[in-house]
Amino acid sequence: MAKKNILKIGLPKGSLQESTFKLFKKAGFNIILHSRSYKPLIDDPEIEGMMIRAQEIARYVEAGAIDAGLTGLDWIMENGAKVKTVSDLVYAKTGTGKVRWVLAVPENSPIKKPADLEGKRVATELLKVTKKYFKKQGVNCDIEFSWGATEVKTPDLVDAIVDVTETGSSLRANKLRIVDTILSTNTKFIANHQAWKDPWKKQKIRDLDLLLQGALAAETLVGLKMNLPKDAFDDVIRVLPSMKNPTVSPLSNGEWLAIEVVVEDKSVRNLIPRLKQAGACDIIEYKLTKVIN
C-alpha cells in the first residue's frame, strides 16, 4: 500500500489559538482540541496538526519536524529561522491588524528616548531582537529575558520593558508609556524548504493558504443585495463602492433591477441610509465566509 500523503502543520498555542481556530473554521476546516492534548483533530485526513507555542514554531519548521506552521514575524526573527514564507496572514488575538513590540517605561519615568536607558535594565521575551535594536541605537544597557507578566516588572525590577501590544490597553492599565516601537509584526504562514520542494506538500500548502486568505479577507467585508427601479440606477451606483463592478440582474418586472455588491462592513451603517435615499429598497446585508480574488 502506498504511503499516505500528510501535511504536518504547527498551530499556535496560547493567545492566537482561538482566533486561529476561528480562521480555519471560516476556511472550511473544523478543529477539535481535547483537554490536555497537543494534537488537535482536523476534519481533513491529509492534515495533521500539532499545538506548539508560537515562539517555537519557526524553529521546528526549519528543522523539518513539521512541514508548515503559523507564527509571527517576531518569532521567526528571534529564532533566526531559515524558512519559506508562504504568505502574510494579518490577524491577531482580537482583530485583523498588526501588533507591535514597543519599548515602554512607567508614566512618571524621566526616560524619554532609547538613549536615556544607557546603563539601565530592560526586560523582554524578545531577547535577541531587542539586543539588536539597542546595538543599532548605540545604547549599552542590561537586557534580561522575561518569563512573562513583563508589564508588571517596572519600576521595581527593571527600568523599562519591551513588550507586545495590540491595543495598548494592558500598557495603560499598568501605567506604562511607549517610548518607541521596535517591531511591527503579524502572523505568517511558513513552510520548511524541503517540504516546499515536495510537489504534493507545496500544492496542499498553497490550497490551504488560498482558503485561509479568503476567510481572512471576508472578515472585514459584507454582502449587500437590493432592489431598485431602473430610473434610480444611476443614483444608486453613485452611492455604491465596489470591489469591482456590482452584479446587476433584471427582475421579472421589467422596470426593476437587483444589485449585489461586496463592501467593507464598517461602511454599511452610513451606506444603507444613502442607498435608501437614492431609491433602493428590499436591502439585505449578509455575512461572507470567504472572498477569493
N, C-alpha and C positions, 0 to 999 in steps of 0.2 A: 504494500500500500504506500502511495506517495505521501511524503511528509506534508502536513497541512500548513499553509501559509498563515503566519500570525504576526501581527504588528504589536510590539510591546511598547506601551506608552506610559510615561510618568505624569501623574496628575498632582497638582499642588495641594498638599495637606496643610490645613491651617486657615489663614484669613481669606485666601482665594478659593477655598474648597467649595463653598456654597454657590458662589457666583459662577464657578467653572461648571458645576453640575447643571445649573440652570441653562448655561450657554449650550452645553451638549444636548440637553433635552430639546431646546429650540432647534438645534441642528438635526434632531431626529434620533438621538441616542439616549436611551434610558439607563441611568447608572444607579445601582443599589449598593450601598456600603453597610455591611453589618457591623455591629458594635465590636470594637477591638480588632477589626480586620483591616489589613493593609492592601487587600486585593479586592477591589470592587467588582461587582457583576455588571457587565455591559452587554446589552442585547444585540451584539454583533459578534458572532463566533470568530471573526478574524481579528478582533482587537482584544488584547489582554492588558488591563490597566493595573497600575500599582500606585498607591498613595505614598508620596515622598515629599519631604519638606522642600519648598521652593528653593531654599538656599543650596540644596544638594543636587537638584535635578540635572543641571548642566554638566556637572562632574560625571554623573552616571551615564548621561547620553554620550559624552565624549569617550568614555571608556567602553561603550558598546554594551553595557549591562542592560540598557533599554534602547529601543530604536529611536524614540522621539519623546518629546515632552513639552509641557507648557511651564515656562518660568519667566522671571523678569530679566530685562537687560542688566539690571543692577547685579544680579547673582551670576549672570554669565561673565560680567566684567570682574566681579570679586573672585571667581574661580579661575579666571584667565582661560576659560574653556574654549577649545577649538571645535566648534560645532557648525552645522549648516543652519542658517536662519531661513526658515521656510516663509514666515510672514510675521507681521505685527498683528496682534490681537489686542486692541486698545480697550481693555476693560480692567476694572479694579474691584475692590470689595463692595463698594456701594454705588458705583457708576461706570460710565464708559469713557472716562478721561484718564490722562496720565497721572502718576503720583510723583512726588518729589522727595529727594533726600536733602534735608536742609540743615544748616548749621544754626543752632538755637542756643540762647542764653536766657537767664532769668530776666524778667521785665525791668527790674531795677539795676541790672548789671551795668558797670561802666564800659563794658566791651561793646564797641560799635562796628568794628570791622575785623576780618580774619587776623590782621597783623597784631591786634591787641591781645591775641592768645599766645604770643611768644612766651615760652616757658610755663604755660598753663597746662591744665589737664582736660582732655576731651574723651568722652565715652561714646562708643558706637558699635553696632553689629556689623557695619560695612567697613571693616578694618582696612583692607588693602586699598580700596578706592579712596577712603578718607586720607590715608597716608600719602597717596599720590597727589591729592588735592592740596594738602598743606605744603608738600615739597614744591609743587608748582608755584604756590604763593610765596615761597621762601620763608615760611614760618616754621620754627622749630618748637614743637610742643609735644607733650606726652599723650599719645593716643592709645587708649586701652579698649580691649574688647568688652562689650556689654552682653550679658546673657539674657537680656530682656528688661522690660519696665525701665527703659533708658530715660524716659522723660521725667522720672521722679528723682534722678540722681543729682540734679543741680538744686541748690548750690552747695549742699553738704559734702558730696563726694567728688564732684568734678566742677570745673568752671563752665563747661559747655558740652553740648551733645550734638551728634549728627544722627538724625532720626528721619524715618519716612513719614510723610504726611499726605493725606488725600484731600481733606477739607480744612485742616488746621485746627479743628475743634479740640483735639487732645492737647495740642500745644497751648492753646488758650486756656483750657481748663487747668493746666499745670502752671499757668502764669509765665509762659515762655515767649520770647520774642525772636523772630527769624532774623539772622544776620546776613545769610547768603544761601543761595541754592547751589548745592554741589552737583546734583544729577537729576535730570528728569527721566523717568523710566516707565515702561509699560510691559505687559506680558508679551512674550514672543513664543511662537511655535518653532521649536528647533528639532533637528534630526542629527543622528550620527552619520558621519561622512560615508562610512561603508554601507549603512542601511540605505542611504540616498542613491548609492550606485546600484542597488538591487532593483530591477525594473518593477517587480510586484510591489515591494515596500514603498518605492517612490510614488507609484500611482495611488496606492492606498493613502499615503500621507497627503498627496495633492487632493484627492477626493474628500478626505476629512476636512482639510483646510478650506476647500470651497464651501462646504456646508457650514463650518464654523464662521467663516467670514460673512456668509449670507445671513446667518442668525444674528450676528453682531450688528450688521448693517440695519436689520429690521428693528433693533432696539429703540431707535430714535425716530422711526417712521410709522405712519399710519396710512390706511387707505380711505379715500372718500368716494362715495357714489352719490349721484344726484340726478334729478330730472329737471328739465327746463324747456320752455317754449323756444322754438327756433329763433324768434326775434330777440331773445335775451342772450344768444350765444356769444356775441362779441363782448358784451359787458361782463359775462361770467369768465370768459377766457382771460380778460384783462386782470381779473382778480386772482386767478389761479397761478400759483407757482407749480412747477412740474419737474420731475426727473428728466423727462424728455418731452414728447408731446402727449397730452392726455388722450385716453381712449374715448372715442365718440361713437355712439351707436344710435340708429333711429329707433323710435318706439312705434308700436302698432298704429298709434295715432300719428299720422304723417306730419303734424305740426309740432311734435315734441321730440326731444333728444335725451339720451342718457350719457352722462360723462363720468368717467372713473379716472382717478388720479392718485398718486402717492405723494405725500407731503410730510414735512417734519412735524412731529406730534406737538411740539411747543408752539407751532404757528396756528393750530386748529382753533383755539379759543377766540382768536381775532379773525380768523378766516371765515368761519361759518356764518357769523352775522353779516359780513360783507357779501358772501355768496347769496344769502337770503335777500339782501337788499338789491342785488344785481338781477334777481329773477329766478334763482334756483329754488327747488323745493324737494321734498322727499329725500333730504340729505341724510346719508348713513355713514357713520365713522366705524371702521373696523380695524382690529389689530392685525399685524403682519407677523408671520413666523420666520420667513427668510426673504431676503432680497438679493438676487444673484444678478450682477451686472455683466 
